[in-house]
Amino acid sequence: MPETGAPDSEKGVVWTEDAQALLKKVPFFIRKNVEKEAEEYARQNSSGKVDAGVIARIKSLKTDRLEESGAPVESSQAESAPASPSLPSSSGSGNKRTSSPPETPGEEPQTTSRSASAKLGEGDSPGSSFSLSRDFSSFSLFRLDPAWRKLHPTEIGHGKREFHEIVKSYSNQIAVYSYCLVGLHGSGDLLLWRTGTSLEVLQEMTGKMLSTFFGRYLLTEKNYMGYLTQQNSRSLFTPSKSRFIHVKPVVMTREWHQLAPFIREVIEQESRDIASRYPGVRLTTMASYGLDESDYVMILESDSPELLVQFNDAFQGAQIYRYIDDSQRGITAISRSMSDILDLLGG
């Protein structure tokens, strides 16, 4: 090969200038792997030459392997828009990049019956008949004003019932999962995970909740908005009935968006491998780019808080973490029914 910074190839494999230029754009910590795979491909196909086309074919082969495994692949338009990493759920179903459109534009995501990990209370959930197409998802973190606990018990009882009734009244339009942070996180007490097909309905529900007597004592501390692709919807809303949830907004650096798609794919594969080592943790991502400040939201569900810690520790050691803004912090909560949470909040 020419002595212009090109990699040392094995005998019989020649690199063209365009392939050398493309290889130089690969991050150094994965460059050897890309180089080795390109040369192996050239030898197997008896071409003896690595050019830009070989690099493209390697990407195509990776895409084919993803399709065979049942994981969605990025669309041809994705390269023109900022891309966020695609991470699969630990149950084996992958997720799309946030820059990609749903797998079947114009069609509603596949639906499943509801068996929520945190029911809204006795008689709250419609049971197995609950079947909605779900697109938009929202995590809302509320903090309760301590003045609530100083109210007369009659007022507290009325406030809890009124708030609970408002939440239940939207059960046919929005899927609601409730989590409690009392004693776990200083910035909030109640976490609601809501999903529906209309942002207007999500907004309307929030307004009515905050207009109740109990809602007047709620302060919205954080709100994460995202979009669920078809694959996400199918994976996400078959609840694992996990006791704990960890929610973290993820912001990718400018360097990530400037990487070539096939380079991002190599880095993402390491993250998939990490996720597969933790079958006790369900990982789901929802796309946020264009709807919220983050690129996507990472959602971890598990029955073991220790596994959540181990998973996050392993994930921070992955190459992809070099491209994540670490200023965003996650929150951990416990799955509980709405009635139980309202009782824990006092009164």
SULUR-V910512 format. One record per helix or strand of 2 or more residues. SS is the DSSP state (helix for helix, strand for strand). FROM is the first residue (numbers start at 1). TO is the last residue. If there is no record, write none. Layout:
ss | from | to
SS | FROM | TO
SS | FROM | TO
//
This chain:
ss | from | to
strand | 14 | 15
helix | 17 | 24
helix | 28 | 44
strand | 49 | 50
helix | 52 | 68
helix | 76 | 80
helix | 127 | 129
strand | 136 | 144
helix | 146 | 150
helix | 153 | 169
strand | 175 | 180
strand | 190 | 196
helix | 199 | 211
helix | 215 | 217
strand | 218 | 227
helix | 230 | 236
strand | 244 | 250
helix | 254 | 258
helix | 261 | 276
strand | 281 | 287
strand | 296 | 302
helix | 305 | 316
helix | 319 | 323
strand | 331 | 335
helix | 338 | 344
//
